[in-house]
Amino acid sequence: STLCPQWPYCRKRCSYCSFNKYVVPAVDEAAVRASLVQEARTLLRLSRVQSVTSVFFGGGTPSLASPRTIAAVLEAVAGAAHLPAGTEVTLEANPSSTSTLRLTGFRAAGVNRLSIGVQSLDDAELQLLGREHTAAEARRAVEVAQRLFPGRTSIDLIFGLPGQSRCAWARGLEEALGLCDDHISLYQLTLERGMVLAAQVSRGALPAPPQDLLADMYHTARDMLVAAGFRHYEVSNFARKGALSSHNLSYWRAEQYIGVGPGAHGRFVPWGEGGCSREARVQTLEPDAWMQEVQSRGHGTRKRVALSPLEQLEEVLALGLRTDEGVTHERWGRFSPQLSLEAAFGEPGQARDLEQQGWLVLDSRGLRCAREGLAVLDSLLPDLLYQLRR
């Protein structure tokens, strides 16, 4: 099982972000720390997890938390379950909060992998995204991180910005490759309601990137990264020298994960409460309300829904097909002992058609996307889910 503690605070609201995050004048860190520790203990007890296979500090901007807070959460995890030596512990970090001193503190606290939100190496693009760092600061942050976490520093980049050309994107990626470690995540900018950027695009102040250009940018990036020795192991993720994120992989393999902190999501079986089916859980969004709930009842779970066997299979399919290994027969069988992959998708129907068209592969290893299928997975899924429901 993996643990995902959330630090909900940011210094600034980025123009493209729709996550649960709060910009406040002052954070009572001791109170937040105590609540994170208490909720982690409670949920680990409820889930009866024996061993934690990875920890991922997300946000918000968890690099704004102090190393003391990170250490306290990890100590709580080690006290409530087994945290094997060498377990992957990732911290998401912004270039503006990654001084050598801070990162050394995080390393001493137990962090051994860093995911840096570079987003772009172009100052005009960073301004458009509302980032608080410059391209020079991003480069410096990656260099500092690589000295402290060699081979375990990942960078995030965003493509498909309004007005961005394929050439500009390829140039930026080329520069990132010169700087980058062994893991890189690429995200297409999605414009959702409530974002500053989305509003600018919808009122015509900024151009919306055309769909074929976005596809082109994705293919260009994939070809460049594969040529540079990266394995395209998930729709948005690339790794070389075996530096795959074990946290990410366990998520796509539909293993249990426990979300801790305001707005965190989780999927686990609450054995400790007498539950016997997997639940989707969401913690209370607003940090102060969440802290009050944790203080009064040990956790701030706002919403919990038991997932039906069909819903679990839908998740196994939708998550597993994002990876280059796909859904293996063994993993499918864990969730679906009665209906094999072969029985569900091997018969004439949507899946067989998609296989004949070269988008999917079903063989002795399992069901997965062909190389071209990964790029258009979102358009393949509705057909597959329809066939599964039938």
PAKOL-188473 format. One record per atom (N, C-alpha, C): residue in three letters; x negated, y, z. Coordinates in steps of 0.02 Angstrom, whole numbers, plus 50000, padded with zeros to 5 digits. Layout:
ALAXYZ...
This chain:
SER499584994050000SER500005000050000SER499575006250000THR499815011449965THR499425017549964THR499795022950004LEU499415027850027LEU499695033250067LEU499585039850032CYS500105043950028CYS500055050349991CYS500245056150036PRO499775058850075PRO499925064650117PRO499955071050074GLN500455075350087GLN500535081550049GLN500375087550092TRP499965092150065TRP499845098550097TRP500225103750056PRO500765106650083PRO501245110250040PRO501065117550024TYR500495119950050TYR500365127150043TYR499875128649986CYS499985134449955CYS499535137049904CYS499395144349920ARG498845146949890ARG498705154049900ARG499095158249850LYS499285155149794LYS499595158849740LYS500045154049702ARG500565156749671ARG501025152549632ARG500815152749559CYS500625146949531CYS500415146849461CYS501025147249415SER500945150049356SER501515151549312SER501835145249282TYR501475139549286TYR501725133449253TYR501955128149303CYS501935129749368CYS502035124549418CYS502745124249443SER503005118049450SER503685117349478SER503675112749539PHE503095111849569PHE503045107449627PHE503315110849690ASN503425106749741ASN503635109349806ASN503035112449841LYS502995119149840LYS502415122349872LYS502615129149899TYR502235131649947TYR502415137649984TYR501815142249990VAL501925148649976VAL501405153649985VAL501615157750046VAL501255157050101VAL501455160350164VAL500865164350190PRO501015169750230PRO500465173950255PRO499985170050300ALA500255165650342ALA499815161850387ALA500105154850399VAL499675149950402VAL499895143050413VAL499685141050484ASP500145138250522ASP499965135450588ASP499685128450576GLU499035128250561GLU498745121950539GLU498775116450592ALA498685118350655ALA498705113250708ALA499385109850709ALA499915113650699ALA500595110750701ALA500705106250640VAL500475108550582VAL500555104450521VAL500155097850529ARG499555098550555ARG499125092750565ARG499455087650611ALA499725090050667ALA500045085550715ALA500635081950683SER501005085550640SER501595082550608SER501385077450555LEU500865079050516LEU500625074250466LEU500395067750500VAL500025068550555VAL499775062850592VAL500355058650619GLN500855062150648GLN501415058450678GLN501835054950624GLU501955058350569GLU502365055250516GLU502005049350485ALA501345050050474ALA500965044450446ALA501015038350491ARG500935039450557ARG500985033850605ARG501675030550602THR502195034850603THR502885032150604THR503035028050541LEU502875030850483LEU503045027450421LEU502625021150410LEU502005021250433LEU501595015150428LEU501895009750473ARG502155011850531ARG502475007050576ARG503115004250545LEU503525008750516LEU504155006550485LEU504045001850426SER503505003150388SER503384999050328SER503014992650345ARG502744992350406ARG502344986550428ARG501784984950380VAL501504990150349VAL500944989150303VAL500334986750342GLN500034981350318GLN499444978650353GLN498814982450336SER498754984150271SER498124987050247SER498274992650197VAL497934998150204VAL498025003850157VAL497485003450104THR497695003150041THR497205002049987THR496925008449957SER497285014149966SER497015020649945SER497405026149979VAL497085031949984VAL497415037850012VAL497305043549963PHE497845047249948PHE497795052749899PHE498105058949930PHE497685063949945PHE497935070249972PHE498135074849914GLY498805075949908GLY499055080249855GLY499375086449883GLY499715090249839GLY499985096549864GLY500485099649817GLY500545106149827GLY500125111349856GLY499395110949838THR498995113749883THR498265113949874THR497935111149936PRO497835104449938PRO497565101450000PRO496855103750016SER496485106449966SER495815108849983SER495845115250025LEU496455118050036LEU496525123750082LEU496585121350154ALA496745114950163ALA496765112150232ALA496045111750256SER495955111450322SER495265110950347SER495065103550348PRO494405102150343PRO494175095250348PRO494425091850412ARG494535095650465ARG494795092750528ARG495465089450516THR495895092650476THR496565089950463THR496515083450423ILE496085083450372ILE495985077450331ILE495735071750375ALA495245073350418ALA494965068150463ALA495495065450510ALA495925069850537ALA496435067650584ALA496935062950551VAL497125064450489VAL497595060050453VAL497275053250441LEU496645053250419LEU496295046950405LEU496205042850469GLU496075046250525GLU496015042650589GLU496685039450608ALA497225043150596ALA497895040450612ALA498035034250570VAL497855034550506VAL497965028850461VAL497565022850486ALA496935024050502ALA496495018550524ALA496745015650590GLY497085019850630GLY497345017350694GLY497995013450686ALA498385015150634ALA499055012050626ALA499035006050578ALA498525005650536ALA498465000050488ALA497724999050475HIS497554994050436HIS496864992850419HIS496664997550362LEU496135001350371LEU495875005750317LEU495165003250301PRO495104998550253PRO494454995450241PRO493915000550222ALA493294999150241ALA492735003550223ALA492715004050147GLY492575010050122GLY492515010850049GLY493185011850013THR493745011850051THR494405013250020THR494375020049985GLU494675020349925GLU494675026649887GLU495095031849924VAL494775037549941VAL495125043049974VAL495015049249931THR495555051349896THR495505056849848THR495805063249877LEU495485068849862LEU495755075349880LEU495845079449816GLU496435082249806GLU496525087049751GLU496245093749773ALA495865096949729ALA495545103149748ALA495595108449694ASN495655114649715ASN495635120249668ASN494925122949666PRO494685125049607PRO494005127749603PRO493875133449652SER494415137149671SER494305142949715SER494235140849789SER494345134449805SER494235132349875SER493765126349878THR493205126849840THR492735121249838THR492015123649849SER491905127649901SER491205129449916SER490835123149939THR490185123249934THR489775117549955THR489925115750027LEU490005120950068LEU490135119750140LEU490795116050150ARG491335118350116ARG491985115050123ARG491955107850099LEU491655106950040LEU491645100150011LEU491215095450053THR490685098050083THR490275093850128THR490695091850188GLY491105096550212GLY491555095050268GLY492055089650251PHE492335090050190PHE492825084950168PHE492495078050162ARG491875078150137ARG491515071750130ARG491395068650199ALA491195072850246ALA491085070350314ALA491725067750345ALA492305070750325ALA492955068750353ALA493185061950325GLY492875059750269GLY493065053250241GLY493305053450169VAL493315059450138VAL493505059850067VAL492925057050026ASN493075052849975ASN492535050349932ASN492675051149857ARG493225054649842ARG493385055949771ARG493735062649768LEU493565066549717LEU493855073249710LEU494205073949643SER494795077049643SER495155078449581SER495225086049576ILE494875089049529ILE494835096349526ILE495305099149473GLY495735103749493GLY496205106949447GLY495885112349406VAL495455110349358VAL495115115149315VAL495625118549269GLN496055114549237GLN496595116549191GLN496345119549125SER495845124049127SER495575126849065SER494885129749080LEU494475130249028LEU493815133549037LEU493805140148997ASP494395142948987ASP494455149248950ASP494815154348995ASP494495160049005ASP494765164949053ASP495455167449034ALA495575168548969ALA496235171048947ALA496775165848961GLU496605159448948GLU497085154048962GLU497225153449037LEU496695154049077LEU496785153549150LEU497245159149175GLN497175165049145GLN497605170649165GLN498335169249147LEU498425166549086LEU499095164749063LEU499415159649111LEU499015154949136LEU499255149749181LEU499345152349253GLY499115158549265GLY499175161349332GLY498695158349382ARG498135155449357ARG497655152449403ARG497255157949438GLU497005156549498GLU496635161749533GLU495875161049523HIS495665156049483HIS494945155249472HIS494755157249400THR494115158749390THR493865160249322THR493545153849294ALA493385153949229ALA493055148149198ALA492375146949231ALA492025152349247ALA491355151549278ALA491425148149346GLU491945150049384GLU492055146849450GLU492225139449442ALA492605137949390ALA492785130949378ALA492155126849363ARG491715129449320ARG491095125849304ARG490685124649367ARG490625130049407ARG490225129449469ARG490525124249516ALA491195124349522ALA491525119549567ALA491385112449546VAL491415111049481VAL491295104249457VAL490565102249471GLU490105106949461GLU489395105349473GLU489275103749547VAL489565107749592VAL489495106549664VAL489805099749682ALA490405098549655ALA490755092249671ALA490355086249647GLN490045086749588GLN489675080949562GLN489055079449604ARG488765084549634ARG488185083349678ARG488405079349740LEU489005080949766LEU489245077749827LEU489625071349815PHE489975070949757PHE490375064949741PHE490185062449671PRO489555060349662PRO489345058449594PRO489735052549567GLY489975053149505GLY490355047749474GLY491075047249499ARG491255051549547ARG491925051249577ARG492245058149579THR492085062149528THR492385068749521THR492805068749458SER493455069849466SER493905069849408SER494115077049393ILE494225078549329ILE494495085249314ILE495155084749277ASP495595089549291ASP496235090249257ASP496195095749205LEU496475094549146LEU496525099749095LEU497235099849068ILE497465105849049ILE498145106549021ILE498095108648948PHE498515105548906PHE498535107648835PHE499245109448816GLY499305112848758GLY499975114848734GLY500195121448763LEU499715125848777LEU499895132448802LEU500185136648745PRO500645141248761PRO500915145548709PRO500345149048671GLY500345148448605GLY499845151848564GLY499175148148558GLN499105142448592GLN498465138848589GLN498415134948523SER497845135448490SER497755131748426SER497415125148440ARG497465120648391ARG497135114148398ARG496385115048405CYS496115119948367CYS495385121248369CYS495165123648438ALA495545128248466ALA495365130948532ALA495385125248584TRP495885120948578TRP495945115348625TRP495355110648618ALA495165108948555ALA494605104348544ALA493955107448570ARG493875113948560ARG493275117448584ARG493235117048660GLY493805118448693GLY493815118248767GLY493665111248793LEU493935106148758LEU493825099248780LEU493095097248770GLU492805099548715GLU492095098248701GLU491675101048759GLU491845107148780GLU491465110148835GLU491585106248900ALA492205104148912ALA492355100448972ALA491965093848974LEU491895090748915LEU491525084348911LEU490795085348929GLY490525091148913GLY489825092548930GLY489735093249005LEU490275094749039LEU490245096549110LEU490475090649153CYS490875086249120CYS491325081849157CYS490965075549182ASP491275072749233ASP491045066549264ASP491375060649226ASP491575055449262ASP491805049349228ASP492565048549228HIS492935053749248HIS493665053149246HIS493965059849226ILE494455059649181ILE494775065849158ILE495515064549148SER495935069349170SER496665068849161SER496895074549117LEU497285073049066LEU497535078149020LEU498295078549026TYR498535084549037TYR499265085349044TYR499525090248993GLN500065088248959GLN500395092848913GLN500805097648955LEU500755104048941LEU501145109048977LEU501885107748964THR502265106649017THR502995105949008THR503315112149039LEU503775115049001LEU504095121149025LEU504765119349058GLU504795120249124GLU505405118549160GLU505725124849188ARG506375124449198ARG506725130249226ARG506415132449292GLY506395139049302GLY506135141549365GLY505395143249362MET505065141649306MET504365143449298MET504305150249265VAL503805153949285VAL503675160549254VAL503555159649179LEU503135154849161LEU502965153849089LEU503575151949048ALA504005147649077ALA504595145449041ALA505045151349024ALA505105156049072ALA505525161949062ALA505235166249006GLN504565166949005GLN504245171048953GLN504355168048883VAL504325161348880VAL504425158048815VAL505155158648794SER505615157648842SER506325157548822SER506565164548801ARG506255169848827ARG506485176348803ARG506065178848744GLY505635174348718GLY505275176048656GLY504645180148666ALA504445181248730ALA503835185148742ALA503215181048725LEU503275174348727LEU502725169848709LEU502995164548662PRO502565162248615PRO502805157148567PRO502815150148598ALA503325146148583ALA503335139148605ALA502925135048557PRO502465130848582PRO502055126748536PRO502495121548499PRO502415120948433PRO502815116048396PRO502635108848415GLN503135104448411GLN503065097448431GLN502495093748395ASP502435094948329ASP501915091248291ASP501215093648311LEU501155100048331LEU500505102548354LEU500315099248420LEU500815098348464LEU500685095048529LEU500445087948518ALA500775084348472ALA500575077448457ALA499865077348430ASP499725082148387ASP499065082848356ASP498525084048409MET498675088348457MET498195089948511MET498055083748553TYR498575079848566TYR498505073748607TYR498055068748570HIS498195067648506HIS497805062748467HIS497075065048461THR496975071548450THR496295074348445THR495905072848509ALA496235074248566ALA495915073248631ALA495745065948641ARG496225061648626ARG496115054448637ARG495515052048595ASP495495054148532ASP494945051948488ASP494275054448514MET494255060848537MET493625063648563MET493395059948625LEU493865058448670LEU493685055248733LEU493475047948722VAL493835044448678VAL493645037448665VAL492955037248633ALA492825042148588ALA492165042548556ALA491615043848608ALA491795047348662ALA491305048948715ALA491255043348767GLY491565037548753GLY491475031748797GLY492005031048851PHE492555034848845PHE493085034348895PHE493595029048875ARG493855025548925ARG494405020848914ARG495055024648927HIS495515024148879HIS496155027548886HIS496605022748925TYR496545022948992TYR496875017749031TYR497585019349051GLU497805025549040GLU498495027449054GLU498655033449010VAL499305034448996VAL499505039748949VAL499085046148957SER498995048649019SER498655055049029SER497955054249058ASN497715048149068ASN497095047149106ASN496565043149069PHE495945045549076PHE495375042649040PHE494805041649089ALA494475035949085ALA493915034649131ALA493365030949094ARG492735032149115ARG492185028049088ARG491785025249147LYS491355020449132LYS490935017149183LYS491365014449240GLY491975012049224GLY492395008949274GLY492665013649327ALA492665020249313ALA492875025149364ALA493635026249366LEU494025020949353LEU494755021649355LEU494965023449426SER495495027449432SER495755029149498SER496165023349524SER495945020249579SER496315014549604SER496995016749632HIS497025022949656HIS497665025549680HIS498175025949623ASN497955029049568ASN498395029649509ASN498625022849485LEU498155018249481LEU498315011549456LEU498835008049500SER498765008649566SER499235005149609SER499935008149600TYR499975014649587TYR500615017849574TYR500935015149510TRP500545014749456TRP500815012349392TRP500965004849394ARG500645001449441ARG500784994249448ARG501374993049495ALA501714998549513ALA502324998149554ALA502204995149623GLU501594996349650GLU501474994149719GLU501794999049767GLN501834997249832GLN502165001749880GLN501735007949891TYR502065013649900TYR501695019549922TYR502115023449972ILE501765026550019ILE502085030050075ILE501925037450069GLY502445041450058GLY502355048650053GLY502425051850122VAL501935056050139VAL501925059350204VAL501865066850193GLY502285070750227GLY502255078050220GLY502855080750182PRO502935087450182PRO503525090650152PRO503615088850078GLY504195086250061GLY504355084849991GLY504015078649963ALA503655074850005ALA503305068949979ALA503795063449960HIS503615059649909HIS504025054049886HIS503705047449907GLY504105042349918GLY503835035849936GLY504265030249908ARG503965024249905ARG504325018149885ARG504065012549930PHE504475010249978PHE504245004750020PHE504845001250052VAL504714995350078VAL505224991550114VAL505154993050189PRO505674995950220PRO505624997750292PRO505744991750338TRP505304986850336TRP505374980750377TRP505484982450450GLY505124987650473GLY505154989450545GLY505834991750568GLU506284993550520GLU506964995450539GLU507454989950521GLY507184984050504GLY507624978550485GLY507834978750411GLY507524983250372GLY507674983550300GLY507334977850264CYS507624975650208CYS507284970350171CYS507254971950096SER507494977850075SER507414979550004SER507044986249998ARG506714987049942ARG506294992949931ARG506734999249928GLU506495004449960GLU506865010749960GLU506465016249925ALA506835020749891ALA506545026949866ALA506665032149921ARG506125035349943ARG506195040149998ARG505915046949979VAL506235052250003VAL505985059049993VAL505995062550061GLN505435065750078GLN505395069350141GLN505685076350132THR505915079350188THR506195086150188THR505715091050155LEU505995095250111LEU505565099750070LEU505245105350110GLU505635108850150GLU505395115050180GLU504955113450241PRO504325115950241PRO503845113850293PRO504075114650365ASP504395120450382ASP504585121550452ASP505145116650473ALA505625115750428ALA506175110950442ALA505895103850448TRP505425102250403TRP505105095650405TRP504745094450472MET504375099650495MET504005098950559MET504485097750617GLN505045101350617GLN505535100450671GLN505805093250672GLU505945090650612GLU506205083850608GLU505685078750631VAL505055079750611VAL504525075150632VAL504455075250708GLN504485081350737GLN504425081950810GLN505005078450845SER505605078950817SER506185076150853SER506275068650841ARG506105066050779ARG506225058950770ARG505655055050738GLY505055058250737GLY504465054450714GLY504345054850639HIS504865056450600HIS504755057350528HIS505285062050500GLY505145064950442GLY505605069750411GLY505905067050347THR506115060750346THR506415057950285THR507105061050275ARG507195064550219ARG507835067950205ARG508295063450165LYS507995059350121LYS508415055450076LYS508105048550069ARG508525043350077ARG508275036550066ARG508805032550029VAL508595029349975VAL509065025549933VAL508775018649922ALA509175013449939ALA508945006649925ALA508975005549849LEU508425003049821LEU508405001949748LEU508674994949731SER509124994649684SER509394988049663SER508844984349625PRO508914977649618PRO508414973849579PRO508324976749508LEU508874979049476LEU508814981949409LEU508414988449411GLU508554992649460GLU508184999049465GLU507444997749476GLN507284992649516GLN506584991049528GLN506254988749462LEU506604984549424LEU506324982249360LEU506234988049312GLU506704992749312GLU506644998649268GLU506015002549285GLU505875003149350GLU505265006749371GLU504635002849351VAL504644996249361VAL504064992149342VAL503914993149268LEU504444993349227LEU504364994049155LEU504115001049136ALA504465006249162ALA504305013149144ALA503605015049167LEU503395012649226LEU502735014349251LEU502195010049217GLY502325003549213GLY501824998949186GLY501645000349113LEU502145002249073LEU502005003449002LEU501585009748991ARG501495013849043ARG501065019749037ARG500315017749034THR500165011549055THR499455009549059THR499265005248999ASP498615004748987ASP498395000648931ASP498464993148946GLU498504991349010GLU498614984249026GLU499354982449021GLY499794987449025GLY500514986149019GLY500784982449079VAL501334978749069VAL501664974949122VAL501444967649114THR501074965049161THR500844958049155THR501424953349174HIS501384947149151HIS501894942149168HIS501934941249243GLU501344941349275GLU501304940049347GLU501664945549386ARG501544951849367ARG501864957349404ARG502614957449392TRP502814956349330TRP503524956049314TRP503874950549355GLY503524944849359GLY503804939049395GLY503904940449470ARG503474944849498ARG503554946649569ARG504214950149581PHE504414954349532PHE505034958149540PHE505634954449509SER505484949949461SER506024946649424SER505884939149417PRO505974935349472PRO505824928149468PRO506284924349420GLN506904926949411GLN507384923349369GLN507294924649294LEU507174930949276LEU507164932949206LEU506444934649185SER506144930449142SER505454931749121SER505424937549071LEU504834940249061LEU504724945549010LEU504934942948941GLU504744936748929GLU504894933348866GLU505654933048855ALA506014931148907ALA506754930548902ALA507074937448893ALA506784942448927ALA507084949148925ALA506934952748859PHE506324951948834PHE506114956148777PHE505884952148716GLY505854945548721GLY505604941548665GLY506134939848614GLU506774940348634GLU507324938648589GLU507414944148536PRO507754942548481PRO507904947848432PRO508274953648467GLY508074959748451GLY508374965648483GLY507894971448479GLN508014976648521GLN507614982848517GLN506864981448524ALA506684977448575ALA505964976448589ALA505634972948530ARG505964967848503ARG505684964248446ARG505594968948386ASP506094973348376ASP506044978248321ASP505444982848331LEU505364985248393LEU504814989848408LEU504144986348399GLU504134979848414GLU503514975948405GLU503354975248331GLN503864973848291GLN503754973148219GLN503534979748187GLN503764985348217GLN503564991948191GLN502874994048216GLY502564989848258GLY501884991348280GLY501824995848341TRP502374996848378TRP502345001148438TRP502194997148501LEU502424990848502LEU502364986748563LEU502014980248549VAL501744977148602VAL501454970448596VAL501724966248654LEU501984960248637LEU502184955448689LEU501804949048674ASP501364947148721ASP500964941048709ASP500824937648776SER500314933448777SER500184929548838SER499954933948896ARG499724940048881ARG499524944648936ARG500114948348966GLY500644949248925GLY501224953048950GLY501494957648897LEU501834962948920LEU502134967848874LEU501764974448882ARG501534977248826ARG501184983748830ARG501284987648766CYS501114994048769CYS501144998248709CYS500544996948666ALA500644996748600ALA500084996948554ALA499765003848560ARG499165004748532ARG498805011048539ARG499245017048519GLU499605016348463GLU500025021848440GLU500645022648484GLY500865017148516GLY501465017348556GLY501395021648619LEU500785021748648LEU500675025648710LEU500875032848701ALA500725035648642ALA500845042848630ALA501595044348626VAL501995039248609VAL502715040548599VAL503135036448648LEU502835034548705LEU503175030248752LEU503865032848772ASP503915039448783ASP504555042248805ASP505125040748757SER504955040148693SER505485038748644SER505635031248638LEU505165026948662LEU505285019648660LEU505685017248720LEU505585020548777LEU505875018148840LEU506635017348839PRO507015022248813PRO507745021448816PRO507985014848785ASP507675012848728ASP507875006648695ASP507725000548739LEU507135000748771LEU506924995048813LEU507374994548875LEU507525000248905LEU507955000148964LEU508654997748946TYR508884999748887TYR509544997548864TYR509554989848856GLN509014987248827GLN508974979948817GLN508944976348885LEU508574979148932LEU508504976148998LEU509184975949033ARG509564981549029ARG510224981749063ARG510694976649033ARG510644975448969ARG511074970548936ARG510934963648964
